[in-house]
Amino acid sequence: MSDKNDSVGMDFLDSLSRRWVTTYIPIGMFLFILLFPFYWMGITAFKPNKELLSRDGNPFWVYEPTLAHFKKLLFDTAYPEWLFNTMLVAFISTFLSLAAAVFAAYAIERLRFKGARQAGLAIFMAYLIPPSILFIPLAVVLQSFGLFNTRWALVFTYPTFLIPFCTWLLMGYFRSIPYELEECALIDGATRWEILIKIILPLAVPGLISAGIFAFTLSWNEFIYALTFISDSEIKTVPVAVVTELVEGDVYHWGPLMAGALLGSLPVAVFYSFFVEYYVSGMTGAVKE
């Protein structure tokens, strides 16, 4: 009886240590790596210049927090305009990309035409093309249409990588919707447009939100196209303007830089927090037979 109790006690200790090694420690390391950049941005944004330049004290703490960097960022620079440009471009390009991706994904997954599988593979391969290859021909096209150095240059170029990604994501979600629903609607006399609007899209709301979140995030954080196609300061986006307008020669204004990065990351975080349930269900495929 005593040996049995000792065995149970040792099993508990083994399971506890195993839980620490396989669960708690990896999750703790993941959270530290994930959250530490935001913590560093936060403390740097609230540090006065004397603490930023001082070699004394604890670099991981703020002793005399200040809002001077935020004041300089919001009132002495064009940051509000940069933020507006980023939001405008992100929302319009996300809407256009989702609209195009819905029709493409529906056609490939639900119409079952010849070559649909190859079309889906081609769309996925298009997403894998790096933007550093595309920006040269895109620059020529924008220049020929007189859109260079305008917000529309970003609105029309961002879908080149958003549409393939959204289409690929929605294809997987549309595939999870039972075909019987569509067949019953066709028997009752519904058109393809009515099926898409009244059946497919309402069932695919989690997938649409998931694709929209990804598209919005990619648009918000895009750097190469915004750096290449925009030169005027007042129409730059936040990712480009923060690192080009707040650096003077070899002088880095770390306080406003981190304040701008922190404020620029908040809209995406808020966006995720409101739609996290739809995001998870969209990634896992929520429609079941």
C-alpha distance (Angstrom), angle and dihedral (degrees) to the residues before:
residue distance angle dihedral
M1 . . .
S2 3.78 . .
D3 3.81 91.6 .
K4 3.79 89.5 51.9
N5 3.82 92.4 52.3
D6 3.80 90.8 47.6
S7 3.79 89.7 51.1
V8 3.80 91.9 51.7
G9 3.80 90.4 48.7
M10 3.79 92.6 50.2
D11 3.82 90.8 47.6
F12 3.80 88.9 54.0
L13 3.80 91.4 50.9
D14 3.79 91.2 46.4
S15 3.80 92.0 50.0
L16 3.81 91.0 46.7
S17 3.80 93.5 50.7
R18 3.79 90.3 43.7
R19 3.80 89.8 51.8
W20 3.79 90.3 52.4
V21 3.80 92.7 49.2
T22 3.81 97.3 42.5
T23 3.82 101.5 33.9
Y24 3.79 120.8 10.9
I25 3.82 100.4 42.3
P26 3.85 95.5 44.9
I27 3.82 91.6 46.5
G28 3.80 90.5 47.7
M29 3.80 91.9 50.6
F30 3.81 91.2 46.6
L31 3.81 92.5 50.7
F32 3.81 91.4 47.0
I33 3.82 92.8 51.3
L34 3.81 90.8 44.0
L35 3.81 99.3 46.1
F36 3.80 103.0 32.6
P37 3.86 94.7 80.7
F38 3.82 89.7 54.9
Y39 3.80 90.8 47.5
W40 3.81 90.6 50.5
M41 3.80 91.7 48.1
G42 3.80 89.6 49.8
I43 3.79 98.2 50.3
T44 3.82 92.3 42.2
A45 3.80 91.7 50.4
F46 3.82 91.5 53.6
K47 3.81 97.7 41.0
P48 3.80 118.5 103.5
N49 3.80 116.8 -124.9
K50 3.79 93.1 -105.7
E51 3.81 90.4 60.4
L52 3.80 92.5 44.3
L53 3.81 91.5 53.7
S54 3.80 96.9 38.1
R55 3.79 121.9 98.6
D56 3.78 92.3 -158.6
G57 3.77 127.3 84.5
N58 3.78 131.4 27.8
P59 3.84 113.1 -41.4
F60 3.82 90.2 -158.1
W61 3.80 96.0 60.9
V62 3.81 139.4 57.7
Y63 3.81 116.8 -132.3
E64 3.81 99.9 177.5
P65 3.82 108.8 23.3
T66 3.79 117.3 -157.5
L67 3.79 138.9 -176.6
A68 3.80 93.7 -148.9
H69 3.81 93.1 108.1
F70 3.80 92.3 52.5
K71 3.81 90.2 47.3
K72 3.80 91.1 51.8
L73 3.78 91.5 46.0
L74 3.80 96.3 49.3
F75 3.80 101.0 36.6
D76 3.81 106.3 25.5
T77 3.80 98.3 43.6
A78 3.80 136.6 43.3
Y79 3.82 92.0 -106.1
P80 3.85 94.8 128.9
E81 3.82 88.6 55.4
W82 3.81 91.0 47.2
L83 3.80 89.6 51.1
F84 3.80 91.6 49.0
N85 3.81 91.1 49.4
T86 3.79 91.2 50.5
M87 3.82 93.4 49.0
L88 3.81 93.5 45.5
V89 3.79 94.6 49.1
A90 3.82 93.1 42.7
F91 3.81 94.8 50.2
I92 3.82 96.4 44.6
S93 3.81 95.5 43.9
T94 3.82 91.1 45.7
F95 3.81 91.9 51.0
L96 3.82 93.4 47.7
S97 3.79 92.4 45.7
L98 3.80 94.1 48.7
A99 3.81 91.8 48.8
A100 3.80 92.0 51.8
A101 3.81 92.9 41.8
V102 3.82 92.6 53.3
F103 3.81 92.5 56.9
A104 3.81 93.1 42.8
A105 3.81 94.8 47.4
Y106 3.81 92.7 44.9
A107 3.80 92.3 50.1
I108 3.80 93.8 48.1
E109 3.81 98.1 43.5
R110 3.82 104.5 31.5
L111 3.82 108.3 29.6
R112 3.82 93.6 54.8
F113 3.80 95.2 -151.7
K114 3.77 122.8 169.7
G115 3.79 111.7 -81.2
A116 3.82 94.7 20.9
R117 3.80 92.2 129.8
Q118 3.81 91.4 51.0
A119 3.82 90.5 47.7
G120 3.80 90.6 53.0
L121 3.79 90.8 49.2
A122 3.82 91.0 49.1
I123 3.81 91.0 51.9
F124 3.79 90.8 50.7
M125 3.81 91.0 48.9
A126 3.81 89.7 50.1
Y127 3.79 89.1 58.2
L128 3.81 89.8 55.7
I129 3.82 93.2 59.4
P130 3.83 106.2 106.9
P131 3.83 116.8 -121.6
S132 3.81 89.6 -129.0
I133 3.82 87.6 72.2
L134 3.81 97.0 44.9
F135 3.78 101.1 46.3
I136 3.83 94.2 77.0
P137 3.86 97.2 57.4
L138 3.81 89.6 37.7
A139 3.81 89.6 54.6
V140 3.81 90.1 54.1
V141 3.82 91.1 50.3
L142 3.80 93.0 47.9
Q143 3.79 91.5 47.9
S144 3.79 91.8 51.5
F145 3.82 91.6 52.0
G146 3.80 93.9 44.3
L147 3.81 93.8 -117.0
F148 3.79 97.6 118.7
N149 3.83 113.6 124.0
T150 3.82 93.6 16.1
R151 3.80 133.6 108.3
W152 3.80 88.8 -113.5
A153 3.79 88.9 64.4
L154 3.81 88.1 68.0
V155 3.80 94.7 38.8
F156 3.81 91.3 56.7
T157 3.82 97.7 39.5
Y158 3.81 100.7 45.3
P159 3.84 92.1 66.9
T160 3.82 88.7 62.7
F161 3.81 87.8 78.5
L162 3.82 99.4 21.0
I163 3.82 98.0 57.5
P164 3.84 95.8 54.0
F165 3.80 91.4 47.3
C166 3.83 95.3 46.0
T167 3.80 91.3 44.8
W168 3.79 92.2 51.3
L169 3.82 90.9 48.4
L170 3.82 94.5 47.3
M171 3.80 92.4 46.1
G172 3.78 89.7 64.1
Y173 3.79 92.0 47.5
F174 3.81 95.6 46.3
R175 3.80 87.7 50.3
S176 3.82 89.5 62.0
I177 3.84 93.3 57.1
P178 3.84 109.8 97.1
Y179 3.79 113.4 -107.8
E180 3.81 89.7 -143.9
L181 3.81 90.1 74.7
E182 3.78 90.9 57.3
E183 3.81 93.6 44.3
C184 3.80 91.9 51.8
A185 3.79 90.3 50.6
L186 3.82 91.2 50.5
I187 3.80 90.2 50.9
D188 3.82 89.6 52.2
G189 3.79 90.0 54.1
A190 3.80 102.0 -100.4
T191 3.78 118.6 152.6
R192 3.80 124.4 -129.5
W193 3.81 89.8 -105.5
E194 3.82 91.7 53.0
I195 3.79 90.9 47.4
L196 3.80 91.2 51.6
I197 3.81 95.0 46.5
K198 3.82 100.9 37.3
I199 3.82 103.4 31.8
I200 3.79 115.2 16.1
L201 3.80 100.8 40.9
P202 3.85 96.5 46.1
L203 3.80 89.6 51.0
A204 3.81 91.3 44.6
V205 3.82 97.1 52.9
P206 3.85 93.3 112.3
G207 3.80 90.0 50.0
L208 3.80 91.8 47.6
I209 3.79 91.4 50.4
S210 3.79 91.3 47.4
A211 3.81 91.9 50.5
G212 3.80 90.1 44.3
I213 3.79 92.5 52.8
F214 3.78 91.4 50.5
A215 3.81 92.5 46.1
F216 3.80 92.6 47.2
T217 3.81 91.3 49.0
L218 3.80 93.2 48.6
S219 3.81 90.7 48.1
W220 3.79 92.5 47.1
N221 3.81 94.3 50.6
E222 3.82 99.0 38.0
F223 3.80 112.2 129.1
I224 3.83 114.6 164.3
Y225 3.82 99.1 59.5
A226 3.82 92.7 40.6
L227 3.80 90.6 50.6
T228 3.82 93.7 46.6
F229 3.80 102.7 41.3
I230 3.83 100.9 37.1
S231 3.80 124.4 63.9
D232 3.83 105.3 154.5
S233 3.79 112.3 91.9
E234 3.81 96.5 -139.1
I235 3.83 94.4 59.5
K236 3.80 98.7 42.3
T237 3.79 121.3 117.4
V238 3.80 124.3 -119.8
P239 3.86 98.5 -103.1
V240 3.81 91.5 53.7
A241 3.81 100.4 34.5
V242 3.80 95.0 50.8
V243 3.79 93.6 57.2
T244 3.82 97.0 37.4
E245 3.80 104.3 37.7
L246 3.83 98.9 37.8
V247 3.80 95.1 50.9
E248 3.80 115.7 76.6
G249 3.78 110.6 -169.0
D250 3.78 105.2 -58.1
V251 3.82 93.6 -19.1
Y252 3.80 113.9 105.3
H253 3.80 115.4 -163.5
W254 3.79 93.4 -149.7
G255 3.79 96.4 179.4
P256 3.84 96.8 56.6
L257 3.82 89.8 35.8
M258 3.79 92.7 58.2
A259 3.80 91.9 39.7
G260 3.80 89.5 54.3
A261 3.79 92.2 46.9
L262 3.80 91.1 48.5
L263 3.80 94.5 49.2
G264 3.79 90.4 43.7
S265 3.80 92.3 55.8
L266 3.82 95.9 48.6
P267 3.86 98.6 76.3
V268 3.80 91.6 54.3
A269 3.82 91.3 48.0
V270 3.82 91.1 49.5
F271 3.80 90.1 47.2
Y272 3.80 91.1 53.9
S273 3.81 94.0 45.6
F274 3.82 93.1 56.3
F275 3.81 95.8 48.8
V276 3.81 103.2 29.8
E277 3.83 93.8 118.2
Y278 3.80 92.4 51.7
Y279 3.79 89.3 44.5
V280 3.82 93.1 55.3
S281 3.80 94.1 45.0
G282 3.78 90.5 46.1
M283 3.80 91.7 54.2
T284 3.82 93.5 47.2
G285 3.81 98.9 40.7
A286 3.79 109.9 -110.1
V287 3.81 100.8 -162.3
K288 3.79 111.6 94.1
E289 3.76 131.0 175.3
